[in-house]
Amino acid sequence: MPLSQNFINHIRIPENNDWVIFILLGCIFLFIFMMNIIERDANLRDFLLQKYFDASNNLPSWIITSCVLALTLSVLISQYIPVVPKFVADLQIAGFQLNKFGYTLIAVVFFYFIKSSLGFLFYQSIGDGKKWSIFYFTSTKFYFVLSFLLIILCVTQYYFPVDRNKIFLYYLYFFIFVFIFKVFFYLFHRNNVLPEKWYYKFLYICTLQIAPLLLLWKLLFF
């Protein structure tokens, strides 16, 4: 009897990660659609190096890239969410409840929607509204590359034998590096996407880069 109980305790039920591959394939399809239809058969090099005044359909490309980023980021970090808040778990639509991935996706989409809306209002309020379109054109290139890195991390996490608890610390280092790199990317990019005056740059970085990240962290991990 003890042997049978010990055997049962060591049985591991394999995870069904089909949902991950479906989402990642959907993200890749969105990028293929963007490159072939919206960007008119542009290759990767031309897309990443194109200049603002030579580009077209910038807004649809930005929206698609943002959707892919939100999906891949949610897939990557959703399994680290401690619990879905009770007030969210109690919400049911047609008998369905949000799981960790659904809650993470809603939080990430909410984060980017608020961040983008405040960014638009910020540029309008300082009288530099024309630069907003240049800003999201430039950020599209950055998030496009980041999305591919997230796809690679998702495949590694779900389909390779890695210790998820140990790798989480490396994820933190990775995202800290990405955040710092993004700030310098905006500061020194040839398109001059940030406001000209230094105090507006400082205000943007503090209120629209750091503060939303702290809010997202609190929504997901507290």
N, C-alpha and C positions, 0 to 999 in steps of 0.2 A: 504493500500500500504506500509506504513512504517513497519507494522508487517511482511509482506511477505519478505521485503528486509532484516529485522533483522533475520528472519528465515533462509534465504539463506546464510547470512554471518556466521551463526553458524553451517552450515552443514560441517561435516568433512568427507573427502573422505578417506576410509581406505587404508592403504598402502599395496601394494602387495609385500610381502617379500619372495615369493617362491624362488627367485634366491638365497637368503641367505641359505635356507635349502638345496638346491641342491649343493651349493658349500661346505657346511659343511659336508654333506653326502659323497661328493666326497673326501674330506680330510680324513674322517674316513676310507673310503674304501682304500685309499692309505696307511694308517697306518696298516690296516689289511693285505693288500698285503705284506707290508714290513715285518711285524712280522711273517707271515705264510710262505712266499716264500723266501725272501732275508735273513731273520734271522733264517730260518729253524725251525719254530714253537716255537720260544723262548717266554717265558712268560715275563710279564712286569718287574718283579724283576730281572730276569737273564739278561735282556737286559740292564737295567739301571746300574747294578753292574758288568757287564762283564769287564774283563781286556782286554787291547789292544792286547796282544799277543794271547789271546784265541778267539778273534773276527775274523769274516770274512765278506767280502762284505761291508766294511766300506764306500766306496765311494758311492755306490747306496743308502745306508741308509741315508747318509748325504745329497744327492741330493733330495731325497723324503722328508726328514724332512724340508729342506730349502724351497721346493715348498709349503708344507703345511703351514709353518710359513708365507711365503709371502702372500698366499691367505687369511688366517685368519686375519692377521694384516691389510690387505687392506679392508676386509669386515668391520672390526671394526672401522677404522678411516676414511673411504671414505666419510661418511656422514657429517663429520666435515670440509671437504675441502671447503673453501669459494667459489671458482670458478675454473673451468678448464681454464688454460691460453688460450688466444685467438689463439695463433699460434698452439696450440695443437687441440683446438676445430675446427679450420679451416681445419685440415687434415681429409680427408674422404677416406675410403676404401670401394668400392662398395656401396657408398651412406650412409655408417654408420659413425657416429662420436663417439668419446670416451666420455663416461659419467664419473662421478666422480670416480666410482669404477675402470673403465678401466685405467684412468689416474693414480690413486693411485697405482694400481697393477704394472704398467710400472715403476713408480718412485721407488717403493720398490724393484722390481726385479733389476733395474739398480743399486740401492744402494748396494744390496747384491753381485751383480756381481763385481762391482768395488771394494768393500771391500774385497771380497775373492781373487780377482786377485792381489790386492796390498799386501794382507797378504802372498800369495804364493811367490811373488817377494821379500817381506821383508825377509822371512826365507831363501830364496835362496841367497840373497845378503849378509847376515851375516854368511853364511857358515853353516847354521843349517837346511838345507833342509829336512833332515830325520824327524825332529820334526813336520813338517807341517802335515803329515798324522796322527800323534798322536793328534795334535791340533784339526783337524776337526772331528776325532773320539770322542774326549771329548766334543766338542761343540755340537755334535749331541745329546748327552744325555740331555744337558741343553735345547736346543731348542725343543726337543721332549716334555719335561714337559711344557715348555712355550706355545707350540702350543695347548695343551689341556686346559690350562688356558684361552687362547684366544678364543677357541671354546665356553667355558662356558660364557665368557663375551659377545660374539656375540649373543648367544641365549638369554641372559638376556636383551641385548640392543634392540633386534628386536622383541622379543616375550613376554616381560613383560612390564607393565606400569611404565617405569622409565623416569625421566626428563633428556633428553640427554644433555641439556645445563649444568645442575648441575653435572651430572656424568662425564663430560669431565675433570673436575678438578681432580677427583679421578683417572681417567686414567693417567693424568700427574704424579701424585704421584706414581702410580703403576709402570709406566715405568721408573721413576727415581730410584725407589727401585730396579727394575729388572736390570738396568744398573749397579748400585753400587754393587749389589750382584754378577753380572756376572764378574766384574773386580776382586773381591775377590775370586770368584770361580776359575778363571784362575790363580790367583797368588798363591793360596794355594792348588791347586789340586795335588793329589799324582802323577799324570802323568807328572808334571813339564812341562806344555805345553808352557809356555812363555820362552823366552831366559834366559840364566843363568845370564848374566851381567845386573846390575840394570838399566843402561842407555838405554839398548835395550828394557827393559820392559817399562820404562817411554816413550820411543819413540813410542813403539807399542800402548800403551794406548792413547796417545795424537793424533797420526796421523791416527790410524786405528780403534779406538773406538769412540773418541769424534768428530773428524773432519767430518767423514761421516755422523754422526747423525745430525750435524748442517747443512750439505748440504741437507739431506733429509727433514729436517724441513723447510728449505728455499724453496725447490721445491714444497712442499705441502701447506704451509700456507702463502706464500708471493707472 
